[in-house]
Amino acid sequence: MSHYHKHIFFCLNRRDDGRACCADHPAEALQAHAKQRIKALGLAGPGKIRVNKAGCLDRCEHGPVAVVYPEGVWYTFVDQQDIDEIVDSHLVGGVPVERLRLE
């Protein structure tokens, strides 16, 4: 059994060579929003949901990106409403958000 029921990693990679990176977007603020929202819902901790920062996930051209495990569902997002939809639909409800999904 996994230590967490669901785990979401937000890429916060910063590149200094001019190539696209997730840090070019508000990825850090949106990761913090997701973490705060999960805590407010009482869903943080062992056996529940973990919201993590990640280094490069190597999909920066689609940035910002996040990935949810154990399903391995990749997302892009632009604002807090997108994050709330991922939290409510996927992390809480178990239904991936198709409009934000990356293949």
N, CA, C and O atoms as a DFTB+ gen file, in Angstrom:
412 C
 N C O
     1  1       0.840      -1.184       0.000
     2  2       0.000       0.000       0.000
     3  2       0.883       1.245       0.000
     4  3       1.883       1.314       0.715
     5  1       0.503       2.206      -0.798
     6  2       1.248       3.464      -0.895
     7  2       1.070       4.282       0.377
     8  3       0.044       4.190       1.051
     9  1       2.068       5.071       0.692
    10  2       1.993       5.933       1.868
    11  2       0.911       6.996       1.705
    12  3       0.302       7.423       2.686
    13  1       0.673       7.426       0.452
    14  2      -0.378       8.396       0.158
    15  2      -1.379       7.787      -0.810
    16  3      -1.007       7.008      -1.688
    17  1      -2.627       8.135      -0.651
    18  2      -3.676       7.674      -1.566
    19  2      -3.481       8.303      -2.948
    20  3      -3.607       7.626      -3.968
    21  1      -3.173       9.593      -2.972
    22  2      -2.876      10.325      -4.204
    23  2      -1.691      11.241      -3.918
    24  3      -1.477      11.688      -2.791
    25  1      -0.934      11.503      -4.973
    26  2       0.255      12.338      -4.852
    27  2       0.316      13.218      -6.097
    28  3       0.307      12.697      -7.213
    29  1       0.378      14.529      -5.933
    30  2       0.482      15.435      -7.076
    31  2       1.796      16.202      -6.978
    32  3       2.119      16.796      -5.949
    33  1       2.541      16.173      -8.075
    34  2       3.817      16.865      -8.176
    35  2       3.668      18.039      -9.141
    36  3       3.196      17.871     -10.265
    37  1       4.072      19.223      -8.697
    38  2       4.058      20.424      -9.524
    39  2       5.481      20.745      -9.948
    40  3       6.357      20.910      -9.099
    41  1       5.720      20.835     -11.247
    42  2       7.032      21.239     -11.732
    43  2       7.230      22.715     -11.423
    44  3       6.403      23.555     -11.779
    45  1       8.340      23.019     -10.756
    46  2       8.698      24.411     -10.456
    47  2      10.058      24.746     -11.045
    48  3      10.733      25.671     -10.592
    49  1      10.452      23.990     -12.057
    50  2      11.769      24.140     -12.662
    51  2      11.984      25.532     -13.243
    52  3      11.095      26.115     -13.863
    53  1      13.187      26.042     -13.022
    54  2      13.605      27.324     -13.594
    55  2      14.824      27.077     -14.472
    56  3      15.821      26.516     -14.018
    57  1      14.740      27.496     -15.722
    58  2      15.869      27.386     -16.648
    59  2      16.435      28.777     -16.879
    60  3      15.695      29.749     -17.024
    61  1      17.746      28.855     -16.911
    62  2      18.412      30.143     -17.102
    63  2      18.942      30.333     -18.521
    64  3      19.611      31.324     -18.815
    65  1      18.637      29.370     -19.402
    66  2      19.199      29.428     -20.752
    67  2      18.207      29.947     -21.794
    68  3      18.470      29.872     -22.994
    69  1      17.067      30.474     -21.337
    70  2      16.095      31.033     -22.265
    71  2      15.034      30.066     -22.749
    72  3      14.047      30.484     -23.355
    73  1      15.224      28.758     -22.487
    74  2      14.198      27.791     -22.881
    75  2      12.987      27.901     -21.954
    76  3      13.100      28.354     -20.815
    77  1      11.834      27.480     -22.459
    78  2      10.612      27.517     -21.660
    79  2      10.779      26.698     -20.390
    80  3      11.453      25.667     -20.381
    81  1      10.150      27.177     -19.310
    82  2      10.163      26.421     -18.064
    83  2       8.894      26.737     -17.279
    84  3       8.251      27.764     -17.496
    85  1       8.556      25.854     -16.383
    86  2       7.326      26.021     -15.611
    87  2       7.376      27.236     -14.695
    88  3       6.336      27.807     -14.365
    89  1       8.576      27.636     -14.281
    90  2       8.710      28.821     -13.435
    91  2       8.371      30.110     -14.190
    92  3       8.208      31.160     -13.569
    93  1       8.261      30.043     -15.524
    94  2       7.836      31.211     -16.303
    95  2       6.363      31.523     -16.068
    96  3       5.881      32.591     -16.445
    97  1       5.663      30.603     -15.456
    98  2       4.227      30.718     -15.164
    99  2       4.070      30.811     -13.646
   100  3       5.053      30.666     -12.920
   101  1       2.859      31.048     -13.156
   102  2       2.689      31.121     -11.694
   103  2       2.626      29.739     -11.033
   104  3       1.790      29.512     -10.159
   105  1       3.495      28.827     -11.441
   106  2       3.462      27.452     -10.949
   107  2       3.656      27.369      -9.438
   108  3       2.975      26.593      -8.768
   109  1       4.574      28.160      -8.899
   110  2       4.842      28.084      -7.455
   111  2       3.631      28.541      -6.647
   112  3       3.269      27.897      -5.662
   113  1       3.011      29.625      -7.044
   114  2       1.828      30.121      -6.333
   115  2       0.666      29.138      -6.445
   116  3      -0.095      28.963      -5.494
   117  1       0.529      28.496      -7.604
   118  2      -0.569      27.555      -7.787
   119  2      -0.319      26.250      -7.034
   120  3      -1.267      25.612      -6.578
   121  1       0.948      25.844      -6.899
   122  2       1.274      24.680      -6.067
   123  2       0.931      24.992      -4.615
   124  3       0.354      24.157      -3.919
   125  1       1.282      26.183      -4.157
   126  2       0.966      26.587      -2.785
   127  2      -0.545      26.623      -2.559
   128  3      -1.028      26.230      -1.498
   129  1      -1.280      27.093      -3.553
   130  2      -2.747      27.115      -3.458
   131  2      -3.294      25.694      -3.325
   132  3      -4.166      25.443      -2.494
   133  1      -2.790      24.765      -4.136
   134  2      -3.253      23.370      -4.064
   135  2      -2.956      22.785      -2.685
   136  3      -3.810      22.120      -2.097
   137  1      -1.763      23.024      -2.170
   138  2      -1.374      22.501      -0.863
   139  2      -2.286      23.058       0.237
   140  3      -2.751      22.321       1.106
   141  1      -2.528      24.362       0.185
   142  2      -3.392      25.010       1.171
   143  2      -4.820      24.455       1.087
   144  3      -5.463      24.207       2.107
   145  1      -5.295      24.269      -0.129
   146  2      -6.665      23.762      -0.336
   147  2      -6.822      22.347       0.204
   148  3      -7.821      22.040       0.854
   149  1      -5.841      21.477      -0.060
   150  2      -5.892      20.101       0.443
   151  2      -5.874      20.099       1.970
   152  3      -6.612      19.340       2.598
   153  1      -5.038      20.941       2.567
   154  2      -4.999      21.039       4.034
   155  2      -6.328      21.536       4.586
   156  3      -6.822      21.007       5.582
   157  1      -6.912      22.552       3.945
   158  2      -8.185      23.114       4.403
   159  2      -9.312      22.088       4.340
   160  3     -10.241      22.125       5.146
   161  1      -9.220      21.173       3.376
   162  2     -10.230      20.118       3.242
   163  2      -9.974      18.956       4.205
   164  3     -10.764      18.014       4.264
   165  1      -8.884      19.020       4.950
   166  2      -8.549      17.948       5.884
   167  2      -8.066      16.686       5.193
   168  3      -8.208      15.586       5.728
   169  1      -7.495      16.842       4.002
   170  2      -7.097      15.682       3.193
   171  2      -5.593      15.487       3.096
   172  3      -5.131      14.660       2.310
   173  1      -4.814      16.237       3.883
   174  2      -3.355      16.114       3.841
   175  2      -2.895      15.071       4.856
   176  3      -3.490      14.910       5.922
   177  1      -1.818      14.368       4.497
   178  2      -1.202      13.462       5.450
   179  2      -1.182      12.030       4.976
   180  3      -1.754      11.705       3.936
   181  1      -0.520      11.167       5.740
   182  2      -0.401       9.756       5.376
   183  2      -1.763       9.114       5.106
   184  3      -2.725       9.317       5.847
   185  1      -1.814       8.339       4.029
   186  2      -3.053       7.679       3.641
   187  2      -4.021       8.585       2.911
   188  3      -5.097       8.157       2.495
   189  1      -3.630       9.847       2.758
   190  2      -4.509      10.822       2.117
   191  2      -3.826      11.376       0.870
   192  3      -3.392      10.610       0.010
   193  1      -3.727      12.703       0.766
   194  2      -3.188      13.356      -0.431
   195  2      -1.953      14.159      -0.075
   196  3      -1.921      14.849       0.944
   197  1      -0.937      14.065      -0.919
   198  2       0.302      14.832      -0.745
   199  2       0.483      15.751      -1.943
   200  3       0.365      15.309      -3.086
   201  1       0.771      17.030      -1.692
   202  2       1.044      18.021      -2.729
   203  2       2.525      18.369      -2.620
   204  3       2.980      18.856      -1.585
   205  1       3.282      18.115      -3.706
   206  2       4.728      18.307      -3.673
   207  2       5.227      19.238      -4.755
   208  3       4.633      19.355      -5.827
   209  1       6.348      19.909      -4.448
   210  2       7.127      20.636      -5.439
   211  2       8.014      19.612      -6.134
   212  3       8.444      18.633      -5.525
   213  1       8.278      19.844      -7.401
   214  2       9.191      18.968      -8.142
   215  2      10.145      19.824      -8.955
   216  3       9.842      20.961      -9.317
   217  1      11.300      19.248      -9.230
   218  2      12.209      19.846     -10.185
   219  2      11.674      19.559     -11.577
   220  3      10.480      19.311     -11.746
   221  1      12.531      19.591     -12.553
   222  2      12.105      19.422     -13.934
   223  2      11.422      18.080     -14.157
   224  3      11.967      17.029     -13.821
   225  1      10.227      18.128     -14.726
   226  2       9.498      16.922     -15.119
   227  2       9.620      16.699     -16.625
   228  3       8.988      15.797     -17.175
   229  1      10.426      17.515     -17.283
   230  2      10.769      17.393     -18.701
   231  2       9.579      17.534     -19.649
   232  3       9.533      16.899     -20.702
   233  1       8.615      18.376     -19.262
   234  2       7.485      18.679     -20.143
   235  2       7.230      20.188     -20.154
   236  3       6.095      20.639     -20.304
   237  1       8.287      20.942     -19.996
   238  2       8.174      22.396     -19.850
   239  2       7.497      23.076     -21.042
   240  3       6.901      24.142     -20.888
   241  1       7.583      22.470     -22.223
   242  2       6.940      23.083     -23.393
   243  2       5.428      23.143     -23.241
   244  3       4.759      23.866     -23.980
   245  1       4.880      22.385     -22.285
   246  2       3.440      22.401     -22.011
   247  2       3.123      23.184     -20.745
   248  3       1.978      23.198     -20.295
   249  1       4.122      23.833     -20.171
   250  2       4.054      24.414     -18.839
   251  2       2.970      25.429     -18.613
   252  3       2.485      26.085     -19.534
   253  1       2.610      25.536     -17.363
   254  2       3.092      24.759     -16.241
   255  2       2.453      23.377     -16.228
   256  3       1.366      23.177     -16.772
   257  1       3.141      22.425     -15.602
   258  2       2.635      21.055     -15.569
   259  2       2.649      20.490     -14.159
   260  3       3.412      20.917     -13.293
   261  1       1.763      19.504     -13.963
   262  2       1.703      18.726     -12.736
   263  2       1.323      17.308     -13.130
   264  3       0.742      17.083     -14.192
   265  1       1.654      16.361     -12.274
   266  2       1.299      14.963     -12.527
   267  2       0.738      14.360     -11.245
   268  3       1.254      14.588     -10.151
   269  1      -0.344      13.577     -11.410
   270  2      -1.014      12.928     -10.283
   271  2      -0.717      11.435     -10.327
   272  3      -0.900      10.775     -11.350
   273  1      -0.255      10.921      -9.191
   274  2      -0.031       9.481      -9.035
   275  2      -0.949       8.955      -7.954
   276  3      -1.257       9.684      -7.011
   277  1      -1.405       7.691      -8.058
   278  2      -0.775       6.623      -8.816
   279  2      -1.222       6.507     -10.272
   280  3      -0.706       5.658     -10.999
   281  1      -2.162       7.333     -10.714
   282  2      -2.690       7.177     -12.075
   283  2      -1.724       7.606     -13.168
   284  3      -1.806       7.109     -14.291
   285  1      -0.810       8.523     -12.860
   286  2       0.100       9.046     -13.869
   287  2      -0.588       9.986     -14.835
   288  3      -0.257      10.014     -16.020
   289  1      -1.544      10.757     -14.338
   290  2      -2.279      11.720     -15.165
   291  2      -1.547      13.059     -15.121
   292  3      -1.288      13.608     -14.050
   293  1      -1.220      13.574     -16.311
   294  2      -0.502      14.842     -16.465
   295  2      -1.479      15.967     -16.758
   296  3      -2.444      15.798     -17.503
   297  1      -1.207      17.132     -16.151
   298  2      -2.054      18.309     -16.344
   299  2      -1.226      19.534     -16.701
   300  3      -0.044      19.639     -16.374
   301  1      -1.897      20.454     -17.385
   302  2      -1.461      21.834     -17.485
   303  2      -2.568      22.669     -16.854
   304  3      -3.692      22.189     -16.705
   305  1      -2.269      23.900     -16.486
   306  2      -3.235      24.734     -15.771
   307  2      -2.813      26.188     -15.915
   308  3      -1.662      26.481     -16.236
   309  1      -3.763      27.107     -15.672
   310  2      -3.411      28.517     -15.798
   311  2      -3.770      29.355     -14.574
   312  3      -3.187      30.418     -14.366
   313  1      -4.720      28.893     -13.761
   314  2      -5.164      29.733     -12.652
   315  2      -5.703      28.888     -11.495
   316  3      -5.731      27.659     -11.569
   317  1      -6.130      29.565     -10.429
   318  2      -6.637      28.867      -9.248
   319  2      -7.887      28.050      -9.546
   320  3      -8.102      27.003      -8.936
   321  1      -8.712      28.520     -10.477
   322  2      -9.911      27.767     -10.823
   323  2      -9.541      26.413     -11.424
   324  3     -10.201      25.412     -11.146
   325  1      -8.490      26.376     -12.247
   326  2      -8.025      25.103     -12.801
   327  2      -7.540      24.187     -11.680
   328  3      -7.857      22.998     -11.673
   329  1      -6.780      24.726     -10.742
   330  2      -6.280      23.925      -9.619
   331  2      -7.440      23.411      -8.781
   332  3      -7.448      22.246      -8.381
   333  1      -8.421      24.269      -8.511
   334  2      -9.590      23.835      -7.737
   335  2     -10.327      22.706      -8.444
   336  3     -10.810      21.775      -7.800
   337  1     -10.413      22.786      -9.759
   338  2     -11.085      21.733     -10.519
   339  2     -10.305      20.418     -10.434
   340  3     -10.904      19.352     -10.290
   341  1      -8.986      20.486     -10.521
   342  2      -8.165      19.275     -10.384
   343  2      -8.331      18.694      -8.980
   344  3      -8.488      17.483      -8.825
   345  1      -8.297      19.545      -7.964
   346  2      -8.476      19.073      -6.587
   347  2      -9.841      18.432      -6.416
   348  3      -9.941      17.293      -5.959
   349  1     -10.897      19.154      -6.781
   350  2     -12.253      18.662      -6.552
   351  2     -12.582      17.422      -7.374
   352  3     -13.096      16.434      -6.848
   353  1     -12.282      17.482      -8.662
   354  2     -12.672      16.395      -9.552
   355  2     -11.751      15.180      -9.433
   356  3     -12.226      14.057      -9.267
   357  1     -10.447      15.399      -9.517
   358  2      -9.516      14.266      -9.559
   359  2      -9.041      13.829      -8.181
   360  3      -9.221      12.673      -7.800
   361  1      -8.440      14.742      -7.434
   362  2      -7.865      14.337      -6.156
   363  2      -8.920      13.902      -5.151
   364  3      -8.702      12.948      -4.405
   365  1     -10.052      14.581      -5.118
   366  2     -11.121      14.224      -4.188
   367  2     -12.100      13.229      -4.819
   368  3     -12.439      12.214      -4.212
   369  1     -12.548      13.529      -6.039
   370  2     -13.590      12.709      -6.664
   371  2     -13.117      11.537      -7.492
   372  3     -13.914      10.665      -7.837
   373  1     -11.827      11.498      -7.820
   374  2     -11.295      10.378      -8.595
   375  2     -11.537      10.458     -10.090
   376  3     -11.280       9.493     -10.809
   377  1     -12.032      11.604     -10.574
   378  2     -12.334      11.755     -12.003
   379  2     -11.368      12.772     -12.617
   380  3     -11.435      13.955     -12.284
   381  1     -10.467      12.332     -13.510
   382  2      -9.529      13.265     -14.148
   383  2     -10.261      14.383     -14.890
   384  3     -11.375      14.196     -15.378
   385  1      -9.625      15.531     -14.965
   386  2     -10.177      16.715     -15.647
   387  2      -9.666      16.684     -17.081
   388  3      -8.537      17.091     -17.354
   389  1     -10.487      16.207     -17.981
   390  2     -10.063      15.981     -19.377
   391  2      -9.612      17.260     -20.069
   392  3      -8.668      17.218     -20.858
   393  1     -10.253      18.394     -19.803
   394  2      -9.899      19.626     -20.522
   395  2      -8.505      20.140     -20.165
   396  3      -7.929      20.918     -20.926
   397  1      -7.958      19.730     -19.040
   398  2      -6.634      20.166     -18.604
   399  2      -5.564      19.083     -18.778
   400  3      -4.384      19.310     -18.512
   401  1      -5.985      17.946     -19.212
   402  2      -5.097      16.783     -19.293
   403  2      -4.118      16.883     -20.458
   404  3      -4.471      17.318     -21.554
   405  1      -2.882      16.469     -20.195
   406  2      -1.853      16.351     -21.231
   407  2      -1.686      14.878     -21.567
   408  3      -1.735      14.020     -20.686
   409  1      -1.494      14.600     -22.818
   410  2      -1.228      13.206     -23.224
   411  2       0.242      12.995     -23.433
   412  3       0.665      11.891     -23.777
